[in-house]
Amino acid sequence: MYEVEAHASAVVACGRTLEMAADKRKVVGRNLSERVEKMRENGLITTEFSEAMNYARLIRNIGAHAAGAKISPQSATGCMRFTLQTLRLLFEVPGELVNLTERPPELPEEEAEERVAQ
């Protein structure tokens, strides 16, 4: 990306990646903006995360629709890093949460039954 200065292409690819991630989580919408709002409403992302996703969406729109617009390396890098964080949030974190919400194997069986009864 840096050597060929394909910053606009990078942010467009990030936007497409975010759209596909929403699709994989079965969040549909006509555009990325609708998908971001639905992900927030469904609790898949926080309000703060949705604000950052809107930034990524806006910079993607500039890269995709503003002919000849320059995207800075900083904006492209930020968008790519944020896209990676979003993928982690949507796909890695849920698996980690499952591991942390099951009964710990170290918990004695009788104590686990007492906790369930409470």
Phi, psi and omega in degrees: 000316185288321184292325182258001180053046179268046184296320179296317178297322180296316182288329175294317178297323177297316178300317179295322177297318178296321177298315181293324177297318177298317178301316180296330177271011177062037175253108183254157178185165180289334183209176182296324179301314178295321179296319179300313181297318180292323177297321178293314180299324181277358178079013178284331177225158177276171176299317179298319179295321180295326177295318178292324177295325177294324175298313179300321179295316181295316180292327176297317180298321178297314180296327185272328192242345181263096183305126177078001180293141178265131174253128182288154175302325180295317179295318180295316179297315179299318180295318179293318179295318179295320179300318177299316178297322178296317178298320177296315180299317185280333187238326180271315184301317179304321177294321177294322179296322177301316179298329184267353180252352175280167178295125178298136181297338180284343182284122178302145184304316182294326178290324177297319179294322178296318180296323179292321181293331182287000000 
